């Protein structure tokens, strides 16, 4: 199974953003709404967020059963990106 970095290495910025958002939407559907996911997409496309790092953290949270904590931290990060 390829690593997240390997999955993303040949993708355009738009493809990488879409892949990251889709994976977050799947794993965090109870914790992140459409507005949150849209903010993630914009942050990725603007280079304010790194898709590989974000997904590695997200999948770590899934494995550790800490989805809620990850989602809350991500929402805080997204609020700071807007300001």
Residue pairs with C-beta under 8 A, 6 or more apart in sequence:
4 52
4 55
4 56
4 59
5 52
7 19
8 16
8 19
8 51
8 52
11 19
13 44
13 45
14 45
16 44
16 51
17 40
17 41
17 44
17 45
17 51
18 41
19 51
20 40
20 44
20 51
20 54
20 55
21 37
21 40
21 41
21 44
23 55
23 58
24 32
24 37
24 40
24 54
24 55
24 58
25 32
25 37
27 58
27 59
27 62
27 67
28 58
28 67
28 70
28 71
30 67
31 67
31 68
31 70
31 71
31 72
32 40
32 71
32 74
32 75
36 71
36 74
36 75
36 78
39 78
39 81
39 82
40 49
40 54
40 74
40 78
43 49
43 78
43 81
44 50
44 51
44 54
48 81
49 77
49 81
54 74
57 70
58 70
58 74
61 67
61 69
61 70
